[in-house]
Amino acid sequence: MATHVFRIDGMHCGSCALLVDDTVEELPGVRASRTSVKKARADVDFDPARTSAADIVAAITALGYTASIAS
């Protein structure tokens, strides 16, 4: 398992964070996603053999937010 932090711009409320978490957690190999609107970030635990950080960025971007790998 790996944990990466993703910067997310464009979220406005708790529902935005919930949508990001629900979407990311549906990706194969993702164990957990913890998104904070206040911090504009998501901490994601995932198996890099099943899902890449780029896949996670793409899933978040498809929701209409701007996402990038922070670490």
N, C-alpha and C positions, 0 to 999 in steps of 0.2 A: 504494500500500500504506500501511496505517496500523498502528501498534502500540499496543495498549491493555493496561493492567494491570488484572486482575480479582482482587478479594479473594474468597477461597473459604474458608468455614468448614465444618468437619465432616469433613475428610480426616484419616485416621489412619495411613496407610502409603504406601509407594511404589506399591502397586497402585491406590490411590485416584488418585494423580497420573497414572498411566498410563491409567486409565479416562477421566479428564478429557481428557487429550491426545488419545486415540484418538477420543473423541466429538466434540470441537471440530474436529479436523482433518478430519472427514467433512463438515463444513458447507461449502457452496459458497463459494469465494473465500478460504478459510483456507489460508495457506501453511504456518504453523508454530504450534505451541503448546508452551510450556515451563512446566510446572507444578512448583512446589516445595511439598512438604508443610510443610517447616520454616518457610518464609516465608508460607505460607497464601495463595499467589497464583499466577496464571498470566499469563505474558506471551504475547500472541497477535498474530501478524502476519496481517492479513487485508485484503481489498479491500472497502472500505465500499460500493462500487457493487453488490456481490454478496451481502454479509452485513452485518448491523448488529451493533453491540455488544449491543443488546437480544436479538438472536437467540442470541448466544453465552451471555449470562446465562441465557436460557431453557433452553438445552441443558444447561448445568451444573446448573441447578436441577432439571431433570427427572431427573437422576441421584441426587437426594436431598441435595445439598449446598446451602448458602446462598451465593449469589454476588452480587457487585455490582461496578460499574465503579469502579476505584480512580483511574484517570487515563486 
